Amino acid sequence: MRPSIAHVREAVRRHQCEQEAYMRYFIDYHKTKDPEIGTLRPQDLREGRLVVTDPAPIPPDELQRTY
């Protein structure tokens, strides 16, 4: 089942309030794919590098750059 737009927006809001908690989730999720990630701590990640925004259409000029 795909999440609705409302669910995605709520996840974005929660992430923006609880970035360190999300970093722990990110590490836990990806550590099985790359054991080196499992050695990281939330403090090792730069929160500013992870950008989460509400869903929106891709602007045409940005879409053109992806071709």
PDB file of N, CA, C and O in Angstrom:
ATOM      1  N   MET A   1       0.839  -1.170   0.000  1.00  0.00           N
ATOM      2  CA  MET A   1       0.000   0.000   0.000  1.00  0.00           C
ATOM      3  C   MET A   1       0.892   1.244   0.000  1.00  0.00           C
ATOM      4  O   MET A   1       1.813   1.346   0.811  1.00  0.00           O
ATOM      5  N   ARG A   2       0.632   2.156  -0.874  1.00  0.00           N
ATOM      6  CA  ARG A   2       1.410   3.399  -0.951  1.00  0.00           C
ATOM      7  C   ARG A   2       0.899   4.399   0.079  1.00  0.00           C
ATOM      8  O   ARG A   2      -0.305   4.511   0.312  1.00  0.00           O
ATOM      9  N   PRO A   3       1.834   5.125   0.692  1.00  0.00           N
ATOM     10  CA  PRO A   3       1.390   6.144   1.653  1.00  0.00           C
ATOM     11  C   PRO A   3       0.688   7.290   0.937  1.00  0.00           C
ATOM     12  O   PRO A   3       1.029   7.627  -0.196  1.00  0.00           O
ATOM     13  N   SER A   4      -0.285   7.879   1.599  1.00  0.00           N
ATOM     14  CA  SER A   4      -0.982   9.018   1.020  1.00  0.00           C
ATOM     15  C   SER A   4      -0.122  10.271   1.181  1.00  0.00           C
ATOM     16  O   SER A   4       0.850  10.271   1.936  1.00  0.00           O
ATOM     17  N   ILE A   5      -0.482  11.323   0.477  1.00  0.00           N
ATOM     18  CA  ILE A   5       0.225  12.594   0.586  1.00  0.00           C
ATOM     19  C   ILE A   5       0.196  13.082   2.039  1.00  0.00           C
ATOM     20  O   ILE A   5       1.184  13.625   2.534  1.00  0.00           O
ATOM     21  N   ALA A   6      -0.929  12.889   2.713  1.00  0.00           N
ATOM     22  CA  ALA A   6      -1.034  13.314   4.109  1.00  0.00           C
ATOM     23  C   ALA A   6      -0.031  12.565   4.991  1.00  0.00           C
ATOM     24  O   ALA A   6       0.555  13.153   5.899  1.00  0.00           O
ATOM     25  N   HIS A   7       0.167  11.266   4.723  1.00  0.00           N
ATOM     26  CA  HIS A   7       1.135  10.489   5.489  1.00  0.00           C
ATOM     27  C   HIS A   7       2.553  10.983   5.234  1.00  0.00           C
ATOM     28  O   HIS A   7       3.353  11.090   6.164  1.00  0.00           O
ATOM     29  N   VAL A   8       2.858  11.278   4.001  1.00  0.00           N
ATOM     30  CA  VAL A   8       4.194  11.775   3.665  1.00  0.00           C
ATOM     31  C   VAL A   8       4.431  13.128   4.326  1.00  0.00           C
ATOM     32  O   VAL A   8       5.507  13.368   4.873  1.00  0.00           O
ATOM     33  N   ARG A   9       3.452  13.999   4.282  1.00  0.00           N
ATOM     34  CA  ARG A   9       3.603  15.316   4.915  1.00  0.00           C
ATOM     35  C   ARG A   9       3.800  15.185   6.420  1.00  0.00           C
ATOM     36  O   ARG A   9       4.594  15.918   7.008  1.00  0.00           O
ATOM     37  N   GLU A  10       3.090  14.265   7.038  1.00  0.00           N
ATOM     38  CA  GLU A  10       3.256  14.047   8.474  1.00  0.00           C
ATOM     39  C   GLU A  10       4.659  13.519   8.769  1.00  0.00           C
ATOM     40  O   GLU A  10       5.276  13.922   9.756  1.00  0.00           O
ATOM     41  N   ALA A  11       5.163  12.632   7.935  1.00  0.00           N
ATOM     42  CA  ALA A  11       6.529  12.121   8.115  1.00  0.00           C
ATOM     43  C   ALA A  11       7.551  13.241   7.979  1.00  0.00           C
ATOM     44  O   ALA A  11       8.520  13.288   8.737  1.00  0.00           O
ATOM     45  N   VAL A  12       7.348  14.139   7.028  1.00  0.00           N
ATOM     46  CA  VAL A  12       8.250  15.288   6.854  1.00  0.00           C
ATOM     47  C   VAL A  12       8.220  16.156   8.103  1.00  0.00           C
ATOM     48  O   VAL A  12       9.270  16.569   8.594  1.00  0.00           O
ATOM     49  N   ARG A  13       7.040  16.436   8.618  1.00  0.00           N
ATOM     50  CA  ARG A  13       6.918  17.268   9.812  1.00  0.00           C
ATOM     51  C   ARG A  13       7.642  16.616  10.992  1.00  0.00           C
ATOM     52  O   ARG A  13       8.365  17.286  11.729  1.00  0.00           O
ATOM     53  N   ARG A  14       7.446  15.318  11.164  1.00  0.00           N
ATOM     54  CA  ARG A  14       8.097  14.616  12.270  1.00  0.00           C
ATOM     55  C   ARG A  14       9.611  14.623  12.112  1.00  0.00           C
ATOM     56  O   ARG A  14      10.345  14.805  13.083  1.00  0.00           O
ATOM     57  N   HIS A  15      10.067  14.424  10.895  1.00  0.00           N
ATOM     58  CA  HIS A  15      11.514  14.421  10.659  1.00  0.00           C
ATOM     59  C   HIS A  15      12.118  15.763  11.024  1.00  0.00           C
ATOM     60  O   HIS A  15      13.177  15.818  11.650  1.00  0.00           O
ATOM     61  N   GLN A  16      11.464  16.831  10.645  1.00  0.00           N
ATOM     62  CA  GLN A  16      11.997  18.151  10.921  1.00  0.00           C
ATOM     63  C   GLN A  16      12.055  18.432  12.421  1.00  0.00           C
ATOM     64  O   GLN A  16      12.902  19.204  12.869  1.00  0.00           O
ATOM     65  N   CYS A  17      11.176  17.825  13.192  1.00  0.00           N
ATOM     66  CA  CYS A  17      11.172  18.014  14.644  1.00  0.00           C
ATOM     67  C   CYS A  17      12.149  17.083  15.352  1.00  0.00           C
ATOM     68  O   CYS A  17      12.684  17.423  16.407  1.00  0.00           O
ATOM     69  N   GLU A  18      12.378  15.917  14.774  1.00  0.00           N
ATOM     70  CA  GLU A  18      13.159  14.878  15.449  1.00  0.00           C
ATOM     71  C   GLU A  18      14.276  14.358  14.546  1.00  0.00           C
ATOM     72  O   GLU A  18      14.326  13.162  14.258  1.00  0.00           O
ATOM     73  N   GLN A  19      15.162  15.230  14.100  1.00  0.00           N
ATOM     74  CA  GLN A  19      16.190  14.813  13.155  1.00  0.00           C
ATOM     75  C   GLN A  19      17.131  13.761  13.726  1.00  0.00           C
ATOM     76  O   GLN A  19      17.500  12.826  13.015  1.00  0.00           O
ATOM     77  N   GLU A  20      17.528  13.887  14.987  1.00  0.00           N
ATOM     78  CA  GLU A  20      18.445  12.896  15.549  1.00  0.00           C
ATOM     79  C   GLU A  20      17.799  11.513  15.592  1.00  0.00           C
ATOM     80  O   GLU A  20      18.456  10.513  15.304  1.00  0.00           O
ATOM     81  N   ALA A  21      16.521  11.452  15.949  1.00  0.00           N
ATOM     82  CA  ALA A  21      15.815  10.164  15.964  1.00  0.00           C
ATOM     83  C   ALA A  21      15.771   9.573  14.561  1.00  0.00           C
ATOM     84  O   ALA A  21      15.914   8.361  14.400  1.00  0.00           O
ATOM     85  N   TYR A  22      15.577  10.406  13.548  1.00  0.00           N
ATOM     86  CA  TYR A  22      15.559   9.894  12.182  1.00  0.00           C
ATOM     87  C   TYR A  22      16.933   9.378  11.784  1.00  0.00           C
ATOM     88  O   TYR A  22      17.034   8.384  11.066  1.00  0.00           O
ATOM     89  N   MET A  23      17.990  10.038  12.239  1.00  0.00           N
ATOM     90  CA  MET A  23      19.341   9.573  11.912  1.00  0.00           C
ATOM     91  C   MET A  23      19.563   8.172  12.476  1.00  0.00           C
ATOM     92  O   MET A  23      20.189   7.336  11.823  1.00  0.00           O
ATOM     93  N   ARG A  24      19.054   7.906  13.688  1.00  0.00           N
ATOM     94  CA  ARG A  24      19.172   6.557  14.252  1.00  0.00           C
ATOM     95  C   ARG A  24      18.412   5.552  13.387  1.00  0.00           C
ATOM     96  O   ARG A  24      18.901   4.451  13.134  1.00  0.00           O
ATOM     97  N   TYR A  25      17.223   5.931  12.938  1.00  0.00           N
ATOM     98  CA  TYR A  25      16.434   5.059  12.059  1.00  0.00           C
ATOM     99  C   TYR A  25      17.197   4.790  10.765  1.00  0.00           C
ATOM    100  O   TYR A  25      17.251   3.651  10.300  1.00  0.00           O
ATOM    101  N   PHE A  26      17.785   5.835  10.184  1.00  0.00           N
ATOM    102  CA  PHE A  26      18.549   5.703   8.940  1.00  0.00           C
ATOM    103  C   PHE A  26      19.694   4.706   9.119  1.00  0.00           C
ATOM    104  O   PHE A  26      19.893   3.828   8.279  1.00  0.00           O
ATOM    105  N   ILE A  27      20.439   4.843  10.205  1.00  0.00           N
ATOM    106  CA  ILE A  27      21.558   3.939  10.474  1.00  0.00           C
ATOM    107  C   ILE A  27      21.059   2.511  10.646  1.00  0.00           C
ATOM    108  O   ILE A  27      21.612   1.589  10.046  1.00  0.00           O
ATOM    109  N   ASP A  28      20.027   2.316  11.452  1.00  0.00           N
ATOM    110  CA  ASP A  28      19.489   0.969  11.681  1.00  0.00           C
ATOM    111  C   ASP A  28      18.996   0.335  10.389  1.00  0.00           C
ATOM    112  O   ASP A  28      19.205  -0.857  10.164  1.00  0.00           O
ATOM    113  N   TYR A  29      18.352   1.112   9.549  1.00  0.00           N
ATOM    114  CA  TYR A  29      17.792   0.584   8.299  1.00  0.00           C
ATOM    115  C   TYR A  29      18.889   0.160   7.330  1.00  0.00           C
ATOM    116  O   TYR A  29      18.770  -0.875   6.674  1.00  0.00           O
ATOM    117  N   HIS A  30      19.954   0.950   7.234  1.00  0.00           N
ATOM    118  CA  HIS A  30      20.976   0.705   6.212  1.00  0.00           C
ATOM    119  C   HIS A  30      22.162  -0.131   6.683  1.00  0.00           C
ATOM    120  O   HIS A  30      22.993  -0.515   5.860  1.00  0.00           O
ATOM    121  N   LYS A  31      22.267  -0.423   7.969  1.00  0.00           N
ATOM    122  CA  LYS A  31      23.445  -1.141   8.452  1.00  0.00           C
ATOM    123  C   LYS A  31      23.529  -2.572   7.933  1.00  0.00           C
ATOM    124  O   LYS A  31      24.625  -3.127   7.858  1.00  0.00           O
ATOM    125  N   THR A  32      22.407  -3.182   7.574  1.00  0.00           N
ATOM    126  CA  THR A  32      22.463  -4.535   7.036  1.00  0.00           C
ATOM    127  C   THR A  32      22.993  -4.546   5.601  1.00  0.00           C
ATOM    128  O   THR A  32      23.570  -5.538   5.157  1.00  0.00           O
ATOM    129  N   LYS A  33      22.798  -3.452   4.888  1.00  0.00           N
ATOM    130  CA  LYS A  33      23.283  -3.353   3.507  1.00  0.00           C
ATOM    131  C   LYS A  33      24.756  -2.977   3.453  1.00  0.00           C
ATOM    132  O   LYS A  33      25.470  -3.357   2.525  1.00  0.00           O
ATOM    133  N   ASP A  34      25.207  -2.222   4.463  1.00  0.00           N
ATOM    134  CA  ASP A  34      26.599  -1.777   4.515  1.00  0.00           C
ATOM    135  C   ASP A  34      27.030  -1.758   5.977  1.00  0.00           C
ATOM    136  O   ASP A  34      26.675  -0.836   6.711  1.00  0.00           O
ATOM    137  N   PRO A  35      27.789  -2.760   6.409  1.00  0.00           N
ATOM    138  CA  PRO A  35      28.186  -2.847   7.820  1.00  0.00           C
ATOM    139  C   PRO A  35      28.917  -1.601   8.332  1.00  0.00           C
ATOM    140  O   PRO A  35      28.863  -1.311   9.527  1.00  0.00           O
ATOM    141  N   GLU A  36      29.582  -0.878   7.470  1.00  0.00           N
ATOM    142  CA  GLU A  36      30.276   0.337   7.892  1.00  0.00           C
ATOM    143  C   GLU A  36      29.281   1.379   8.410  1.00  0.00           C
ATOM    144  O   GLU A  36      29.592   2.140   9.326  1.00  0.00           O
ATOM    145  N   ILE A  37      28.093   1.410   7.821  1.00  0.00           N
ATOM    146  CA  ILE A  37      27.059   2.344   8.289  1.00  0.00           C
ATOM    147  C   ILE A  37      26.660   2.000   9.717  1.00  0.00           C
ATOM    148  O   ILE A  37      26.345   2.891  10.506  1.00  0.00           O
ATOM    149  N   GLY A  38      26.671   0.726  10.052  1.00  0.00           N
ATOM    150  CA  GLY A  38      26.310   0.302  11.402  1.00  0.00           C
ATOM    151  C   GLY A  38      27.248   0.806  12.477  1.00  0.00           C
ATOM    152  O   GLY A  38      26.895   0.807  13.657  1.00  0.00           O
ATOM    153  N   THR A  39      28.443   1.237  12.090  1.00  0.00           N
ATOM    154  CA  THR A  39      29.395   1.758  13.075  1.00  0.00           C
ATOM    155  C   THR A  39      29.174   3.242  13.359  1.00  0.00           C
ATOM    156  O   THR A  39      29.782   3.792  14.278  1.00  0.00           O
ATOM    157  N   LEU A  40      28.317   3.892  12.583  1.00  0.00           N
ATOM    158  CA  LEU A  40      28.079   5.323  12.757  1.00  0.00           C
ATOM    159  C   LEU A  40      27.172   5.606  13.946  1.00  0.00           C
ATOM    160  O   LEU A  40      26.401   4.748  14.375  1.00  0.00           O
ATOM    161  N   ARG A  41      27.276   6.809  14.465  1.00  0.00           N
ATOM    162  CA  ARG A  41      26.380   7.320  15.493  1.00  0.00           C
ATOM    163  C   ARG A  41      25.647   8.508  14.885  1.00  0.00           C
ATOM    164  O   ARG A  41      26.156   9.106  13.937  1.00  0.00           O
ATOM    165  N   PRO A  42      24.479   8.873  15.389  1.00  0.00           N
ATOM    166  CA  PRO A  42      23.762  10.033  14.830  1.00  0.00           C
ATOM    167  C   PRO A  42      24.619  11.295  14.792  1.00  0.00           C
ATOM    168  O   PRO A  42      24.475  12.106  13.878  1.00  0.00           O
ATOM    169  N   GLN A  43      25.506  11.474  15.769  1.00  0.00           N
ATOM    170  CA  GLN A  43      26.367  12.653  15.798  1.00  0.00           C
ATOM    171  C   GLN A  43      27.365  12.670  14.643  1.00  0.00           C
ATOM    172  O   GLN A  43      27.897  13.725  14.296  1.00  0.00           O
ATOM    173  N   ASP A  44      27.622  11.495  14.043  1.00  0.00           N
ATOM    174  CA  ASP A  44      28.569  11.413  12.928  1.00  0.00           C
ATOM    175  C   ASP A  44      27.975  11.938  11.619  1.00  0.00           C
ATOM    176  O   ASP A  44      28.709  12.236  10.677  1.00  0.00           O
ATOM    177  N   LEU A  45      26.661  12.050  11.563  1.00  0.00           N
ATOM    178  CA  LEU A  45      25.985  12.499  10.343  1.00  0.00           C
ATOM    179  C   LEU A  45      25.658  13.980  10.450  1.00  0.00           C
ATOM    180  O   LEU A  45      25.269  14.460  11.515  1.00  0.00           O
ATOM    181  N   ARG A  46      25.813  14.690   9.364  1.00  0.00           N
ATOM    182  CA  ARG A  46      25.478  16.117   9.344  1.00  0.00           C
ATOM    183  C   ARG A  46      24.009  16.268   8.980  1.00  0.00           C
ATOM    184  O   ARG A  46      23.604  15.982   7.853  1.00  0.00           O
ATOM    185  N   GLU A  47      23.223  16.716   9.937  1.00  0.00           N
ATOM    186  CA  GLU A  47      21.773  16.822   9.738  1.00  0.00           C
ATOM    187  C   GLU A  47      21.424  17.727   8.565  1.00  0.00           C
ATOM    188  O   GLU A  47      20.427  17.497   7.880  1.00  0.00           O
ATOM    189  N   GLY A  48      22.228  18.748   8.329  1.00  0.00           N
ATOM    190  CA  GLY A  48      21.953  19.674   7.239  1.00  0.00           C
ATOM    191  C   GLY A  48      22.066  19.048   5.860  1.00  0.00           C
ATOM    192  O   GLY A  48      21.565  19.606   4.884  1.00  0.00           O
ATOM    193  N   ARG A  49      22.720  17.894   5.767  1.00  0.00           N
ATOM    194  CA  ARG A  49      22.864  17.228   4.465  1.00  0.00           C
ATOM    195  C   ARG A  49      21.617  16.439   4.072  1.00  0.00           C
ATOM    196  O   ARG A  49      21.430  16.102   2.903  1.00  0.00           O
ATOM    197  N   LEU A  50      20.778  16.152   5.041  1.00  0.00           N
ATOM    198  CA  LEU A  50      19.556  15.404   4.760  1.00  0.00           C
ATOM    199  C   LEU A  50      18.405  16.384   4.651  1.00  0.00           C
ATOM    200  O   LEU A  50      18.015  17.009   5.637  1.00  0.00           O
ATOM    201  N   VAL A  51      17.866  16.515   3.461  1.00  0.00           N
ATOM    202  CA  VAL A  51      16.796  17.475   3.218  1.00  0.00           C
ATOM    203  C   VAL A  51      15.522  16.709   2.895  1.00  0.00           C
ATOM    204  O   VAL A  51      15.484  15.892   1.975  1.00  0.00           O
ATOM    205  N   VAL A  52      14.490  16.986   3.662  1.00  0.00           N
ATOM    206  CA  VAL A  52      13.200  16.345   3.456  1.00  0.00           C
ATOM    207  C   VAL A  52      12.172  17.457   3.292  1.00  0.00           C
ATOM    208  O   VAL A  52      12.079  18.352   4.132  1.00  0.00           O
ATOM    209  N   THR A  53      11.404  17.399   2.211  1.00  0.00           N
ATOM    210  CA  THR A  53      10.403  18.430   1.956  1.00  0.00           C
ATOM    211  C   THR A  53       9.060  17.795   1.643  1.00  0.00           C
ATOM    212  O   THR A  53       8.973  16.613   1.314  1.00  0.00           O
ATOM    213  N   ASP A  54       8.022  18.601   1.752  1.00  0.00           N
ATOM    214  CA  ASP A  54       6.700  18.122   1.368  1.00  0.00           C
ATOM    215  C   ASP A  54       6.698  17.761  -0.108  1.00  0.00           C
ATOM    216  O   ASP A  54       7.400  18.386  -0.903  1.00  0.00           O
ATOM    217  N   PRO A  55       5.907  16.750  -0.482  1.00  0.00           N
ATOM    218  CA  PRO A  55       5.845  16.364  -1.886  1.00  0.00           C
ATOM    219  C   PRO A  55       5.262  17.486  -2.743  1.00  0.00           C
ATOM    220  O   PRO A  55       4.320  18.173  -2.348  1.00  0.00           O
ATOM    221  N   ALA A  56       5.845  17.647  -3.916  1.00  0.00           N
ATOM    222  CA  ALA A  56       5.377  18.665  -4.862  1.00  0.00           C
ATOM    223  C   ALA A  56       5.851  18.272  -6.253  1.00  0.00           C
ATOM    224  O   ALA A  56       6.804  17.504  -6.386  1.00  0.00           O
ATOM    225  N   PRO A  57       5.205  18.784  -7.282  1.00  0.00           N
ATOM    226  CA  PRO A  57       5.666  18.490  -8.649  1.00  0.00           C
ATOM    227  C   PRO A  57       7.088  19.028  -8.854  1.00  0.00           C
ATOM    228  O   PRO A  57       7.477  20.029  -8.252  1.00  0.00           O
ATOM    229  N   ILE A  58       7.840  18.360  -9.696  1.00  0.00           N
ATOM    230  CA  ILE A  58       9.184  18.818 -10.030  1.00  0.00           C
ATOM    231  C   ILE A  58       9.061  19.992 -10.997  1.00  0.00           C
ATOM    232  O   ILE A  58       8.385  19.878 -12.019  1.00  0.00           O
ATOM    233  N   PRO A  59       9.704  21.120 -10.686  1.00  0.00           N
ATOM    234  CA  PRO A  59       9.628  22.269 -11.599  1.00  0.00           C
ATOM    235  C   PRO A  59      10.205  21.897 -12.971  1.00  0.00           C
ATOM    236  O   PRO A  59      11.180  21.149 -13.040  1.00  0.00           O
ATOM    237  N   PRO A  60       9.622  22.405 -14.059  1.00  0.00           N
ATOM    238  CA  PRO A  60      10.055  22.023 -15.411  1.00  0.00           C
ATOM    239  C   PRO A  60      11.549  22.234 -15.658  1.00  0.00           C
ATOM    240  O   PRO A  60      12.185  21.383 -16.279  1.00  0.00           O
ATOM    241  N   ASP A  61      12.130  23.349 -15.186  1.00  0.00           N
ATOM    242  CA  ASP A  61      13.559  23.576 -15.438  1.00  0.00           C
ATOM    243  C   ASP A  61      14.423  22.550 -14.706  1.00  0.00           C
ATOM    244  O   ASP A  61      15.459  22.133 -15.224  1.00  0.00           O
ATOM    245  N   GLU A  62      14.010  22.145 -13.517  1.00  0.00           N
ATOM    246  CA  GLU A  62      14.753  21.121 -12.785  1.00  0.00           C
ATOM    247  C   GLU A  62      14.611  19.769 -13.462  1.00  0.00           C
ATOM    248  O   GLU A  62      15.567  18.997 -13.520  1.00  0.00           O
ATOM    249  N   LEU A  63      13.436  19.483 -13.967  1.00  0.00           N
ATOM    250  CA  LEU A  63      13.201  18.230 -14.671  1.00  0.00           C
ATOM    251  C   LEU A  63      14.058  18.156 -15.931  1.00  0.00           C
ATOM    252  O   LEU A  63      14.590  17.094 -16.254  1.00  0.00           O
ATOM    253  N   GLN A  64      14.198  19.270 -16.644  1.00  0.00           N
ATOM    254  CA  GLN A  64      15.018  19.301 -17.857  1.00  0.00           C
ATOM    255  C   GLN A  64      16.472  18.970 -17.554  1.00  0.00           C
ATOM    256  O   GLN A  64      17.133  18.310 -18.355  1.00  0.00           O
ATOM    257  N   ARG A  65      16.978  19.415 -16.414  1.00  0.00           N
ATOM    258  CA  ARG A  65      18.383  19.161 -16.055  1.00  0.00           C
ATOM    259  C   ARG A  65      18.641  17.693 -15.784  1.00  0.00           C
ATOM    260  O   ARG A  65      19.797  17.270 -15.797  1.00  0.00           O
ATOM    261  N   THR A  66      17.612  16.902 -15.540  1.00  0.00           N
ATOM    262  CA  THR A  66      17.826  15.486 -15.230  1.00  0.00           C
ATOM    263  C   THR A  66      17.935  14.614 -16.470  1.00  0.00           C
ATOM    264  O   THR A  66      18.269  13.434 -16.370  1.00  0.00           O
ATOM    265  N   TYR A  67      17.658  15.180 -17.632  1.00  0.00           N
ATOM    266  CA  TYR A  67      17.765  14.382 -18.860  1.00  0.00           C
ATOM    267  C   TYR A  67      19.190  14.227 -19.274  1.00  0.00           C
ATOM    268  O   TYR A  67      19.471  13.585 -20.286  1.00  0.00           O
TER     269      TYR A  67
END
